[in-house]
Amino acid sequence: MKPLYLDYHATTPVDPRVLAAMLPFFSERFGNAASRQHAWGWEARDAVDAARSQVAALINASAGEITFTSGASESNNLAIKGVVARRRAGEGGSGSGNHIVTTAIEHKSVLDVCQAFRSEGLDVTVVGVTADGLVDLDALRQAVRPGTLLVSVMAANNEIGTIQPLAEIAAIAHAHGALVHTDAAQAAGKVPIDVVGSDVDLLSLTAHKFYGPKGSGALFVRRRKPRISLTPLIAGGGQEGGLRSGTLNVPGIVGLGSAAEICRLEMDDESRRLGALRDRLLDGLMSRLGDGVHVNGSMRSRLAHNLHVSFDGVEGEALLMALSDLAVSTGSACASGSQAVSHVMEAIGATGDRGRASIRFGLGRTNTADEIDLAIDRVAAAVGALRARVGSSA
Ligand SMILES: *Cc1c(COP(=O)(O)O)cnc(C)c1O
């Protein structure tokens, strides 16, 4: 038997309704959305247009502000590299900027891009987070300055689930004329996102984190007040207004749109249900294991389906081995195979065993209360046994 899946931050299954929407576009409706001369192309183009509106509706954008990509890694690359390249070409952006700001808990597809720019001589400030995993706004205020091109802060963290105050972050950035990008891979479809209300300029999302297919994502690029222009990463046929050339992945885009629509309609109920399951999980672990269970990240500003806990008196590696019937990740999971504490755990000061002996639970659409009770049993038994072993050998 495969382990119980509680790793919905890593990826999610395609919702059956999404799959049903996608299937015709692999076979009988296989047209190229760029074929303007015949009905095969028109049908594909119509489906892409509908998906663009569905994605836009999820984040309160207009359809023309949505560019389809292969996922959040590509969207993050396009946003950051696109702004910097545009600046270097002497257009768009602000003044003579040579500075970008990001945070210590970003996804690697943001951090590595920023790191690469730093080695090319761009000035990069990596702002820290508080002990509960929220961006240090005072440090952000000090970091942003005239000449800051871009501030990139994730909407919600993929390990500890903390939700950042985007509107406040955008206000700080805009006060100095910097653009704001947010990696919303974990937030989109889970919490309400409003690109108008929060005033972000660029936003990345990806279908496979919200019950759509892998390899299909989008970048929101603000088109008015101000109109943002980016230098593309991929040149060619000029699809997506020239911002992302290449034949559109029509089934993937249809799946992204359908998944976005379902999330928009069901998000409230789903997060209430998953929040209750998450609380049941935490309460169960606390009552079975008592002291020595620590929640990582704010409980106040957090994705409803996330729980990240550390256990005193156990070793990270041994814990994961003992939990072989649960599909979860640990605080060392990001650099997979390595035992190093993740950069997110490090950033919140959860170093050493506190960082390693931790579990990320990501609950999702198919999980039931019975499954949560099973998970409580398994974790309590594993931690109890490991503590007893450590205790007896001490
Ligand atoms: C999953 C994830 C990504 C990468 O998305 P892909 O579509 O897999 O490239 C980027 N950022 C965050 C926060 C993520 O959780």
The ligand as an SDF file (V2000), in Angstrom:
LIG
                    3D

 15 15  0  0  0  0  0  0  0  0999 V2000
    5.8620   24.7310   -6.2440 C   0  0  0  0  0  0  0  0  0  0  0  0
    6.3760   26.1070   -6.0720 C   0  0  0  0  0  0  0  0  0  0  0  0
    7.0670   26.7600   -7.1000 C   0  0  0  0  0  0  0  0  0  0  0  0
    7.4260   26.0720   -8.3880 C   0  0  0  0  0  0  0  0  0  0  0  0
    6.3050   25.8480   -9.1820 O   0  0  0  0  0  0  0  0  0  0  0  0
    6.4360   24.9290  -10.4800 P   0  0  0  0  0  0  0  0  0  0  0  0
    5.1650   25.1330  -11.1960 O   0  0  0  0  0  0  0  0  0  0  0  0
    6.6000   23.5500   -9.9620 O   0  0  0  0  0  0  0  0  0  0  0  0
    7.6220   25.4170  -11.2380 O   0  0  0  0  0  0  0  0  0  0  0  0
    7.4840   28.0480   -6.8820 C   0  0  0  0  0  0  0  0  0  0  0  0
    7.2150   28.6850   -5.7300 N   0  0  0  0  0  0  0  0  0  0  0  0
    6.5680   28.0940   -4.7170 C   0  0  0  0  0  0  0  0  0  0  0  0
    6.3040   28.8550   -3.4630 C   0  0  0  0  0  0  0  0  0  0  0  0
    6.1310   26.7870   -4.8550 C   0  0  0  0  0  0  0  0  0  0  0  0
    5.4810   26.2080   -3.8530 O   0  0  0  0  0  0  0  0  0  0  0  0
  1  2  1  0
  2  3  1  0
  2 14  2  0
  3  4  1  0
  3 10  2  0
  4  5  1  0
  5  6  1  0
  6  7  2  0
  6  8  1  0
  6  9  1  0
 10 11  1  0
 11 12  2  0
 12 13  1  0
 12 14  1  0
 14 15  1  0
M  END
$$$$
